[in-house]
Amino acid sequence: MRTCLKAPPILTGFGNGDVEVVEDRWLDEAARTVPRYTSYPTAHAFVPGFTSEVYADWLARIEGPIALYVHIPFCIERCAYCACNVIATKHRDAASAYLKLLGREVLAVSERLKKKVCVTRMHWGGGTPTYYTPAELRLAVQAIRGSFEFTEDAEISIEADPRVTTIEHLRMLRRLKFNRLSIGVQDFAPAVQAMIGRIQSAETTRRVVRNARALGFDSVNLDLVYGLPLQTERRIAQTMEPVVEMRPDRIAIYGYAHLPERVPNQRKIDPATVPGVRLRRRLEEVARKRLVEAGYVEVGLDHFALPTDPLAKAAKQRSVHRDFMGYTTSRDSTLVAVGVSSISELPQGLIQNVKKLSAYERALDRGELPVEKGCRTNADDLIRRHVIQRLMCDLEVRYEEVERAHAIRFEEYFKEELRELRVPDGLIAREIARETPVGLTVEPAARSLVRNVCYVFDRRARQSGDPPAGMSSAG
Ligand code: SF4
């Protein structure tokens, strides 16, 4: 993985004069709305009409191991920037009732799987999984372990909001064999925190990191967000100092998408305070440069890891798969997701659970799996998924690898896409992508535009004619 930038951007405090020109000529591309490609096909391609029977049939055909995703939608209050599927409430009764429903769904899913299917990885996300008390978490995990067989070395991770995660939570999680902790930070600047409605000091975060280390979590991850309202280069540079000092194993930096027309709670944010395209690029570069200086290895898009971390090692060997980076697409297992709004990814396609708690309960009461929409994948999707995954993880796709896996001739199969890339004002001429003797690579200085290159290969989004789902922020 190359970490040097061909043309490092102009950064306050770092000084480099000619990069703004480079950045400026890509601003139109940076301003385009493209999917995040956390899966392919993306959720944009989902259609209604997927039934419990269809999903049950897909589950029954799973042969290998599974990765399990558990969605907890509850938060104490809703952060103004959040685009996640969240139920903000201080009333714990609804959340306790949800755990019982979740247990019923887990049982219903496990009963439809073959006996030998076991779990190699489990991730709890949200929302705020540590919204629950340690005792509630124990009961929920016990219910899952009662329904599924786990491998001895299963990777078990959870998202933790430091504002509500106590030492008792962490002790319980270790007892329950959680070995990876993903901690939400976003930004430490008080002005930014006030604007996004999330007050969380560096000390609060540091306490959780320190306790997690002391309790023996194998990996600690921090999630940051650039492009937040009132963020400036100085503020994000100041945020990076305690982050680097805490020395997490991995760091993810996601771009905030301001979409108040689709995300009503974002209307609380004054649009005049949201950074424009040029400032967004600079914020991202300030954060990236500081992490690279601090010895982190850049992996694909948005992700950084210490050189000793398995993710950095995998990046070196071009063996990063998106599940490694917290994406939904699985490496060696089928992704089965439980909880409202969660998305499962099976060989036959992607399928999403209902979003509303009431619909979730009604479906389970009827003895059904609570699914509502999805997308069947075809052979073309699998080829395009391969290309998009490689670009997202390695910033490079090697044609021969795709040809071998799918028995196609790349130049022929993607002649339209390659033609579009090669036209005089295409992404190659604009030095965003480059052809190499073995394939197509994204220029290091243009890595933040890798999704624009992926979009060229996204037949579903381009054929639909609808605007694609925008890049969203981390939850
Ligand atoms: S950002 Fe995280 S803590 Fe805030 S509302 Fe969204 S899921 Fe909850």
Boltz pocket constraint, residues with backbone or C-beta under 6 A from the ligand:
constraints:
  - pocket:
      binder: B
      contacts: [[A, 74], [A, 75], [A, 77], [A, 78], [A, 79], [A, 82], [A, 83], [A, 84], [A, 86], [A, 126], [A, 127], [A, 128], [A, 161], [A, 184], [A, 198], [A, 474], [A, 475]]
      max_distance: 6.0
